[in-house]
Amino acid sequence: MEGETEMEPIDKAVFDELRDTAGADFVAELVGTFEEEAPQMLADLRTARAAGDAETFRRAAHSLKSNSTTFGAVQLAALARALELGGLAPDAAQDLAAIDAAQAALRQAVAALKERCRG
């Protein structure tokens, strides 16, 4: 759209390829599983941040990135990748803000994925 600077939450080509390869019904199931499991990955990030557990933090961010990438959830994948590669920031508030941004991106991604499954 003209003047739009924000990235779409889902890369439609990636999603469509997944749906064409795996089948619409199976992808809808996968989206449901992602919707159920991704919030736990975010919770794991928060818990690891609070504990100062860099390895668990990295693994949770990696899992979130990998799952997001599978569906073409580009915004969420980019945020998770930054968390994964950045590790624990010296300032916990920085990580918590990034996790909050990922949580918002997750809500957008799930809504867009459900819409793509319906249409």
PyMOL commands that set and color helices and strands:
alter all, ss='L'
color gray80, all
select helices_A, chain A and resi 12-22+24-51+54-71+74-86+92-118
alter helices_A, ss='H'
color red, helices_A
deselect
rebuild
show_as cartoon
